[in-house]
Amino acid sequence: MEPSTAMLAKDAGKGLVQCLACRWYCRIPEAQAGNCGVRVNERGKLKLSVYGRPCAVHIDPIEKKPLFHFLPGSTSFSIGTFGCNFACEFCQNWDISQAPRGARTKDPLKWREYFQHLIDMCDEWPPERVVEEAVRNGCKSISFTYNEPTIFTEYAIDVMKVARKKGLRGVYVTNGYESHECWDAIKGHIDAANIDLKAYNKKFYTQLCKVPDFEPVKDSIVYAKSLGIHVETTTLIIPDWNDNEQELKAEAEFFAFVDKEMPWHVTAFHPDYKLLDKEPTPPEILIKAREIGKMAGLKHVYCGNVPLAYSDYETTSCPSCGKALIERRGYDIVQMGIKGGKCRFCKAAIKGVWK
């Protein structure tokens, strides 16, 4: 299959072009790459150097994405490539997401040759092979995850063109820095997205993620939902960086304004990559964030990356009658009380994709 050409460059003047995958305007002269490091300008066309070469391939529970209101209990064939349009200092998959930047540091002049060598070491996974393995392993969806899927959208679209014929759903686990053109391109191919709103303050994004602002992420949440994509959100709470109660209140109120039934996952940080001077997030901070979300009117707030003793905070309850519907232990479903998209007790509709 010939790769899709959905992600084209748009001239912004003064030597800048915008790849229509994300919000960045990059300087991309001949044989150079943009912020993500995975696109090369070849005679005015952007070529995706990681196309068909994922460096991470796994079968995961859908709950790991995390998605709690989308095909619960199912498995998702999950793939990711090298590269990212962010440079988060706390990234837990930094070895693959920051590989292009690592190559630049290793050899500023010949970094692309070194990076291409890394890509060439990965197995070839054309779309047909991805789908074949997903079907063979009984997966109900394909997740584009681990690094930032926005940067390899052409590849994801081609995978889903084949996957749709086999009845598979598509999932994006994303930082939400897509352009509207990118969201429009994946409409009809991607059924669900977990979007990270990493913080509700600009300092966090500029200092820890190396991007200008978080407003584009808020816009992506609204825009993705307008396209009919099932959206859940995640905030990794890092002590002293984004655990301020007033900030969490403002974030929760934004989510409630968008949709009170949109799930919000507040998850625990552990030290990794460059952010090693912070302690892991105490569960009590997550529980407080959950309370703040509930007070803002959110119906479904979940605490993630917590010990099994806190599993009750990952239970889906009916917003109407309050009964426990989906009980989880880690990534396992131990009780399923939603039938036909409704609470089995009071028959109230529960938002989500259940089959």
ABEGO torsion letter per residue (X at the ends): XBBBAABBBBBAEGGBBBBAABABBBBBBBGBBBAAGABBBBGGBBBBAABGBBABBBBBBAAAOBBAABGBGBBBBBBBBBEBABBBAABAAAAAAAAAAAAAAABAAAAAAAAAAAAAABBBBBAAAAAAAAAAAGBABBBBBGBBAAAAAAAAAAAAAAAAAAGBBBBBBBAGABBAAAAAAABGABABBBBBBABABAAAAAAAAGBABAAAAAAAAAAAAAAGBBBBBBBBBBBGAAABAAAAAAAAAAAAAABAABBBBBBBBBBBEABAABBBBBAAAAAAAAAAAAAAGBABBBBBGBBAAAAAAABBBBAAAGBBABBBBEABBABBABBGGBBAAAGBBBBEBAX
